[in-house]
Amino acid sequence: MPVIPFPQQPFIDPAPGKNNVLVVVGDEINHTLFDQMTLRGWEVEYVADNRGALEVLKERPFDLIITAEKTRAKKDLELLRAIRRVRPHCRMIILTNESTSEDVILALKERAFSIFSRPYSPEALSQIARSAVEGPCWDDGIEVISAKPDWVCLLARCDASTAERLLQFFDELVDLPEEEKSDVAYAFREMLMNAIRYGAHFDPTEYVEISYVRGRRMVSCRVKDPGTGFQLHELYHSAISNPDDNPIQHALYREATGRPPGGYGILLSRHLVDELVYNETGNEVLLVKYLDRSSPSEVA
């Protein structure tokens, strides 16, 4: 990405109802993000560094602050703590070239809106930024019960935007080889979205409980929703209920009853992780992925 001069355009107070964003530029601009913000008609102001951001925020509020990629996550978290003293409910997305599991834990505890380290998906960043700016008033939506890099326990509000934020934190937190990480991430996303959709019916007054444990030879994720649960054998419209000798039974049942497709996520998740276990009522699920003992992380 080419280095460009720091924009010297004066700030113009946004029109009533306009969304305004403060971007810490550093020595380069993320053009993809910049294009998305301008296309949406957001008012954008630039500052050269974190100190400049704090000075501007002392004068007026912003809907969102986005940090520069060249700063370390620890420095941006120091900025967030300072901002909280003058703007307690500000929303910050941390961009960084480098972060650790400890940084992600601190970002959760300090209630950063999200954190992205390179390489990251511009589409995912754009979606999280839009959620931060255009979403309803919030009180974070993610509550840390207990957290350290190898054991995290959270409560998450049951709405789609909070789920996307949580999944981004999860992506930054999980330290696994790419293939294992992809498998666990897919299964975790399916279990989380099922809990929010079917257990809580997207009710933002309800919360799901999530635990993540990283052992030497395994990782596990637990999701508990506030619903009454279900039984897997009762999902007749789902591919997961098919007997071994009748792989299309679910399709025949859906056609006869007019039920929509469902259950493919659970079926695929069972193949991607080693254990997928539900409690008796069906409102709590535990997934486990065993790791190759010869992997570098295990040898260390």
N, C-alpha and C positions, 0 to 999 in steps of 0.2 A: 504494500500500500504506500503510495507516494506521500512524502512529507509536504504539508502545505502550510502557509503562514497562518498564524493565529488570527481569527476573524476579529476585526476591530469595529464592527457595526455597533452603534449605540443601542441600548435596550429601549424598547417601546412598550409601555404598559399594555398588556393584552386587553382586547375588547371583553366586555362582560360575557361570561360563559366560555371564553376561550381557554384552552388548556395550555399551560406554560411549563416548559422543561428547562432545567439548568444542566448543561453538559460541560464536564471538565475535559478539556481538549488534550492537554499534554502537548505533544509535538505533532499529532496527526489526528485526523477525523475519521471515524468509522462511517464511510460513505453510504453503506447499505442502510444503516440505522438513520443517518441524516436524511436520506431520501424518503424513507418511510414516514418520518416525523413531519417533513414539509408537505408531503402529499396529503396528510391528514389535516393540514391547516393548523398544526400546533405552533405556538409562539416559542421560539428557541433562543436562549441566550447562552453565550460561551464564556468560560473563564479559563485561565491558563493553568491553574493548579488548585489543589485542595484549599490552600489558604484563601485564595480569591473566592472560592465557592462559599466558604464560611462567612466572609465579609458581606457578600451579596445577600446571603440568606438571613443575616441579621437585619437587613433592611426590608425585605419583603419575602413572602412565601412563594413556593413553587409546588406544582403538582407532582413533580418527579425530579430527582437528581440522578444523573448517570456519571459514574466516575471514569477516569481515563484508564486505558488498558495497561499503560506502562507502569503505573504505581502498583505496589504490592498490596494484597488484600488487607494486611495488617494496618497499613497506612490509611486505607479507605475506611476501615472500621474505627480507627481513631477519629476520623472526620465525622462519621455517623454519630459517635458518642457526643462529640462537641455540638453537632447540629441539634441533637435531641434536647439540649439545654435551652435552645431558643425556639425550636420547631418540633415539639414532642411527637407529632404524628406525621412527620415527613416520610416520604417513600423514596428509598434509594435502591438503585440497581448497581451492584459492584461489578465492574469489568476489570479483569486482571490477566496478565500473562501467566501468572503462577499463583496457585493456592494449595493449601494442604487441608487434610481432613479437619485439623484443629481450626483452621480459618473458617471452614464451612460451619462447624459447630458454633463458633463465635458469631458468625453472621446470623444464624438462627436465633441465638440468645439475644443478640442486639436488635433483632427484628428488622434486619435488612429485608427489602421486598424480594430480592433475588440476588444470585451471584452467578457469574459466567466466567470461566477461565478458558483460554485458548487450548485446542480448537473448539469452537462452539457453533451452533447452527444460527445463522442470521434470522431465519424464520422463527425459531424459538424465542430469540431475544426480542424480535419485533412483537410477537404475541404477548410476552410478559410485559413489555413496555406499554402496550395498549391496555392491558388489564390494569396496570398501575394507574394510568392516567384517566381512563374512561370508565373504570369500574366504580361501584358504589362506595360510599364511605366505609371505612374498614377499621377494625382494631386488630390488625395483623392477620388473625385467622389461624395462625400456627402457634401453638403453645408448647414450649419445651418443658417436659416433666423431668427428664434426666438425660444427660448427654455427655458422652465422651466418644472418641473415634471408633471404639469397638462395641459400643452399646448405646443406642439412641432410642429414646421413648418420647413420642410426641402426641399431641392432640391436634387434629386438623378439622376445620370447619367444612361442612358438607356442601360445598358448591364447586362448580367446575373450575373457576379461576384459582381458587385455593389449591385444588388438586394439581393443576398445572405448575403452580409455584413449588408445591411439595415435591413433585417429580423432578423439577430442575435441581432443587437442593439435593435430592437423592442421587441424581446423576453426578453431581460434583463431589458428593461424600463417598460414594462407593469406590473403593480402590481394588479393582479386580482386572485380570486380563480381559481384553476386549470381548472375546466370545462369551465368557462367563458373565461379564457385566451386562451384555446385551440380553442374554437369557433371563437373568434375574430381573432386569429392568422391565422387560416385557411382562413377565408373570406378576411382578409387583404392581405395575400399572393396571393390569386386568383386575386384580383383587381389590385394589383401591377404588377403581371406578365402579365395580360391582357393588362395593360397600356403600358408596355415596349414592349411586343410582337406585339400587333395589333395597338397601338397608335403611337409608335415610331419605330417599326420594328427593334428593337435592334440597333438603330443608336446611337453610343456613343457620338455624338455631340449634342444629344437632352437630355432634362431633364424632369422628372416628378416631380410634386409638391405634397408633402404629408403633411397632418396635423393630429395630434393626440390630442384629448381632453379627459381629465379624469375628469368627474363631480362626484358629490356625489352619483348620482343614475344612471349614464350612462357613457359609453365611446363611442366615435365616431372617425372614421377614414375617411379622405377625400383624394382621389387620383385624380389628374388632369393630363392628358397626353397631349402631343403636337399635337396629331392627329386631324383629321377632325370629328371623332366620328362615331357613328352608332346608329341604332334604334333596341331595343330589339325585336320588333314585326317582324323585317325583318330577324331574325336568324331562318329561316325555317328549317335548318339542325340541330338545337339545341333542346334538350329536354325541354328547358325553354319556347319554343314557342308552345308546345302542348296544344290544348284545353283540358278542363277537361274530355270530353267524348271520346278523342282519344289519349291515352298516348303513342302510337307508331307512330304518324304522322311523327315525325322527322326522324325516321329510314326509313320509306318509301320514304321520300324526299331525304335522303342521297343516298339510293340505286338507285333511279331514276336518280340522277344528278352526282353521283360519288363523292360527297362531303365527307370529313373526319368527324369523330365525333367531337363534340364541344358543349360547353355550360353547361356541367355538373357541372363545378366549380361554375358558377353563380347560377345554380339551387340549389346546396347544400348550398351555402352561404346564400341564402334567407331563408333557414330553420334554419341555425345556428345563425343568428343575427335577430334582431327585425325589422330593417328598412334597405332597400337597395334601394337607390334613385339615379337615374341618372339625369343629367341636360338635357336641351332640345336637345343639339347636340349629347350627348352621350359620350363626352370625359372627363367627370367629374362624380365621383360617391361618394356618402356619405353612410357609413354604421354605424348603431347605435345598440348598445347592452345595454338593460336596466338591471340594477343590482337589486338583491334582497335587499329590504330595511332593512331586518333583518340581513344582512351579517355583520361580525365584522368590516369591513372597513367603513360601513355606520353608525354603532352605534358610532364609534370613531369620 
